Amino acid sequence: MGRRRAVEPGPGVRPAAWRALGAYGWNRRLRDGIDLDAIRDDPAPTVRAEAYRALGVWGDADAVAAIEAAAPSESDARAQVAAAETLVEGREPFAGDGTPDEAGGLAAPTEPFEAAYA
């Protein structure tokens, strides 16, 4: 038997792997085996973008921190958008009454023109 050569996965495999990982965020043992700091070092922007989306599905503090750490140095515009969208989508909803929320920000008004007449 000859030696086996390592096979580099095709261009669609790693992004697809991150899409699959997004659905398994509940599995702590699986998640603990993933180096979140390595995401920003992946050479393929599509992989980084899918990683940001998967981390957004997980939504815990570690996942959000990994996106926040990688986003400022992200060089690809589409991956930047994926990171930003993921962070925005993961924020807690506003109270909706125009009062400061628990984090100190202002809650969004319930009616679109309510703020104009306040």
Secondary structure, DSSP 8 states (H G I E B T S, - for coil): ----------TTHHHHHHHHHHTTTT-HHHHHTS-GGGGGG-S-HHHHHHHHHHHHHH-SHHHHHHHHHHGGG---HHHHHHHHHHHHHTS----SBSSB-TTSSB--BSSTTTGGG-
